[in-house]
Amino acid sequence: MIFYTNYWIYMMPAFILMMLVQFYVRSAYSRWSRVPARSRFTGAEAAQRLIQSAGLYDVRIEGIKGELTDHYDPRSKVLRLSSGVYDQSSVAALAIAAHELGHAMQDKDGYFPLRLRAALVPAVNIGSYLGWILLMIGFFLQLTGIAWLGVVVFSGGAIFALATLPVELNASARARRLLSESGLVVSDEEMKGVSNVLNAAALTYVAALITAVLQMIYWVSLVLGMGGRRRS
């Protein structure tokens, strides 16, 4: 089904966009990872200082393997930083550490979009499998109602991508404010680098949303086509 020519017509722009965004993210990270932070704080040290200033005393910091694998786990209250962030003193390390700490602050504040995204995770995980099954049953048996149900279930991915955007943008806004108010970023050039890294990361979520929406449009077009063939 996905090898239909129409699939590539819908999805090729999304694939190209994702590749360009990934290249931009890597370029921004690589560039600003080579620029030392004037404060000389590593990502872990900066995160610890921000944790104290924000009163997040139940949040722990751990190192994690990989590159750009940084994340905040709200279940265990752990801020996990990759080696390029955890023990490196660079503008990129400060930006990423502060961004993930922004998620910890959202967790503390009960930030609604974060809670909504977390609530959507089980439904999205189930829908990503069940949606495919319903779509395939609907297409092979020519059951339009089942196919539409598959589209609805599968739409959870697009809804999740949409819910993720405000969470990530807000975390980046908090990161800029934290770094500025704490004095960890002390020059306009450093703030420019912080914004470059955070903006590049935000584009990945925009690209993910566009990809999910285009995929939904593709499935909708196929189901609509089923209805047209049945009427003919």
N, C-alpha and C positions, 0 to 999 in steps of 0.2 A: 504493500500500500504506500509506504513512504517513498518508494522509488518512482512514483508517478512524476512526470515532468512538472506538473503544477506544484508539487511539493518543493522542488528546487526553485521555482519561480518565487514562491512565497518566502522560503527560508534562506536562500543564498544571500540576500542583503543582510539578514541577521547574522549569518556566519561570518561574513566579511567584517561587519561592525564589531563582533566579538573579538576577532583577531586583531583589529586595529586598536581596540581598547586595551587588550592584554599587552600589546606592544607598548602602548603609551604608559600603562601602569609600570611595566618593567623598566622602561626608560626613566620615568620620574623617580622610581625607587633607587635605581642604580646611580643616577646623578646625585641625588641628595644624600645617599648613603656614604658618598665620598666627601661630603662637606661636614667637617667636625662641628659639633655644637659648642658654642662659646662657653656655655655653662659647664662643660666637661662632664655632664651627667650622662650615664648610660640610660638606655630605655628602662631598665629595671629600677635604677636609682630615681629616675624622674617619676616613674609610676608610684614608687613608695612615698615620695615627697607629696605627690598629688593626692594619694590615698589619705595621708595624714591631714592635709589641708582641707579635704572634702569631708572628713569624718567618716570614712568608709573603713572602719577598723576591723570589720569581719571579712574583708577581701584579702586573699592571699595572692602572691605572685609566683609563678612557676615558669621555668624554661621549657620549651618544646622544640622538637626537631622540625626541620623543614624550613622553607623560605616563604614568607608571607602567609604563615599558618596561624598568625596571631588571632586570638579570640577571647571573649569573656564568657565563662560558663556560669549562668545565673543559678543553676542548681547547686553547685558546690562553692559558689562565690570565689572562683579562682580566675585570675587574669593570667592567661598563658601567652608568653611572648617567644617568638622564634629567636634563634641564636643571633641573627643579624640585627635584632632589636634589643634583646635581653642584655647582652654584654657589650654593646657597641654605643659609642658616643657620637651620634650624628643627627643631623636635622631630621632625616627620615625616621630614625629610631624614636625621637621625641614625638613626632607627629603620630606614628602608629600606636605608641604606648598611650598617648593621651586620648586617641580615638577610642581605643578599647576601654579605657577608664571611663570614657563618656557613657559607654554601655552600662558600666557598673553604677554610675550615677543615675541612669535611667531606671535601673533595677531598684535602687534605693527609693527613688521618687515615685515608683509605681507608674511610670510613664506609660500611658494607655496604648500607643502604637506598639511598644515592645511587648506588652502583655497580650495584645491581639495577635501579634506574629507568633508568639509562643503557643497560643491556643490553636492556631491554624496548623501547626506542625503535624499532629497526628492525622488530621483530615487530609493534608497534602500527601503524606506518606502512603496512606491507604488509596487515595484517589489516583496517584501516579501509576498504580498497578491495576486497580479496578477499572479506571477509565479506559485503559487500553483494551481490557477484556470486553467491556461493554461495546466499545467501538467496533472491535473485530467481529463480535457476534452480530451486531447490527448490520455491518456491511456484508458479511458472508451470507446471512440469512435474509437480507433485505428487509430488516425490521427497523423502520425509521424511528419509531419511538424509543427502542433500545439504544440506537445510535445517538439520538439526542440526549438521552440520559448519560451516555458515555461522555459527550461533550460537556455537559454540566458538571459531572464528577471531575473530569480532567481539567476544568477551568480553575480548580483550586491552585494550580501552579501559578497562573497569572495573578490570581488574587493575592497569593503569598508574595509574589514579586512586587506587587503594588504596595502591599503593607510594609514591605522591607524598606522602601525608599525613605519615608519620613524618619524611620528609626536610624538609618545610616546618616542621613543629612543632619539630623539633630545631634548625633554623637560627634560628628565633625565640627559642628558649631560649638559644642561644649569644649571640644579639644582645643580649638583656637583660643577660646576665652580662658581656659585653664592655663595654657602655656603663656599667654600674655600676662595674666594677673599674677601668676606665680613667679614671674621673672626668669623662667627657664628659657624663654626665647627673648633675646635682648636687642635684636636689630630687625630692620625692615626686610633685609635680605633673608634672614632666617624665617621670618613669617611668610615671605614669598615662597620659600621652599616648603614650609608646612602646608600652605594652601595648595601648592602644586601636587604634593603627594596625596592629600586628602581629596582633592577634586578628581584626580585620576582614579582613585579607588571608588569614588561615588559613581563614576561613569560605568563601572562594571555592573552596578545594580540597575542603571538606566538601560544598558544593553540587555541585561537579563529580562527586564520587563518587556522590552520591544520584541525579543525573541519569543517569549511566552505568548504575547498577544498575536504575533504573526502566526504562530503555530495554531492558536485557537481559531483564527480566521480561516486557516487552511482546512481544519476539520469541519468547521461550519459550512464552508463551501462544498465539501464532499457530501455532507448530509443533505444540504439543499439540492445538490445534484441527484441524490437518491430519490428525493420526492418528485423531481421533474421527470426522471426516467419512469417512475411508477405510474405517473399520470399519463405519460405517452403510451 
